[in-house]
Amino acid sequence: MKIIETKDIAKRYVMGTEVVDALKSISISINKGEYVAFMGPSGSGKSTLMNIIGCLDSPTGGSYVLNGKDVSDMTENELAEIRNKEIGFVFQTFNLLPRISSRDNVALPLIYAGFSKSERTDKAQKVLESVGLGDRSTHRPNELSGGQRQRVAVARALVNNPSILLADEPTGNLDTKTSYEIMELFEEIHSGGNTIIMVTHEEDIAQYAHRIIRLRDGLIESDIVNPNPTNPREMAAKLAAEQED
C-alpha cells in the first residue's frame, strides 16, 4: 500500500532577482512499512523535500498524495491538521520544552488532538515505556542525557500513532555509542510496522535504512534498495569490544 506518492514535485524560491529551483522534478513512491533514507550534500534539496513530505511546506509544482489524500494545495490549517494526525517528527536538536517533564513533552501533540488530561498522561507514559524511559517520565530535559532526550523526542513523535516517522539528522548531536542506540530504537520501531523516513548527509547513518534515495541539485540521483542494512546491535557490540581492548 502506497503511503507517499509524489509526481514531478518542484519547489522554486524567488529572492529578489534571484530564482532558486530547490527541487526540479521529484517523483517517488513509498509503501507503508518502508524504512527510507534521503541522502545528499548540502544544497541537494533533501531538506526541502523533507519539509514538503512533512507538510511543513507546499510544492510550487507537481502533486503529493499522502496516505490517500492530495495535500499539494491544502491551506495552512489543513496542513497543520494533517501533520498532527499523520506525521511524527524527530529533529536533530530534540526541540523539547525545557521547563516541563518528559511525559508532558511527549503528551503535547495529544493536546491538539483533543485528548483529556488523564488520556494524555496515560498514553505518554506508555510510549515512554516503549522507548525505555518509563522511569524518567517526571525528569525535565536538562536532567537527561542527549540520548535520553532524543528518546523523549521519538516518544513524542510516536504518541499520536502517526502514519510516518520523519527524522531529520536524528543522530547529528549524539556521540557514536548513543547514535547506535537511537538507530537500534529506529530498527525496533520499523520492525513494529512503522514507516520511517530519515534525512541525513552521513553515509554511515543512511546505511541503516533499507532503501536509500540520493538527491543532487534538486533531482533524484539514485533510488536503490539497500541489500545489507547496517545492524545497530552488531555495531554497538563491536564498539563495546573495542572499548574493552
MOHU-V587420 format. One record per residue. SS is DSSP state (H for helix, E for strand, - for the rest). Layout:
BEGIN
((SS) (SS))
END
This chain:
BEGIN
((-) (E) (E) (E) (E) (E) (E) (E) (E) (E) (E) (E) (E) (E) (E) (-) (-) (E) (E) (E) (E) (E) (E) (E) (E) (E) (E) (E) (E) (E) (E) (-) (-) (-) (E) (E) (E) (E) (E) (-) (-) (-) (-) (-) (-) (H) (H) (H) (H) (H) (H) (H) (H) (-) (-) (-) (-) (-) (-) (-) (E) (E) (E) (E) (E) (E) (-) (-) (E) (E) (-) (-) (-) (-) (-) (H) (H) (H) (H) (H) (H) (H) (H) (H) (H) (H) (E) (E) (E) (E) (E) (-) (-) (-) (-) (-) (-) (-) (-) (-) (E) (H) (H) (H) (H) (H) (H) (H) (H) (H) (H) (H) (H) (-) (-) (-) (H) (H) (H) (H) (H) (H) (H) (H) (H) (H) (H) (H) (H) (H) (-) (-) (-) (H) (H) (H) (-) (-) (-) (E) (H) (H) (H) (-) (-) (H) (H) (H) (H) (H) (H) (H) (H) (H) (H) (H) (H) (H) (-) (-) (-) (-) (-) (E) (E) (E) (E) (E) (-) (-) (-) (-) (-) (-) (-) (H) (H) (H) (H) (H) (H) (H) (H) (H) (H) (H) (H) (H) (H) (H) (H) (-) (-) (-) (E) (E) (E) (E) (E) (E) (-) (-) (H) (H) (H) (H) (-) (-) (-) (-) (E) (E) (E) (E) (E) (E) (-) (-) (E) (E) (E) (E) (E) (E) (E) (-) (-) (-) (-) (-) (-) (H) (H) (H) (H) (H) (H) (H) (H) (H) (H) (H) (H) (H) (-))
END
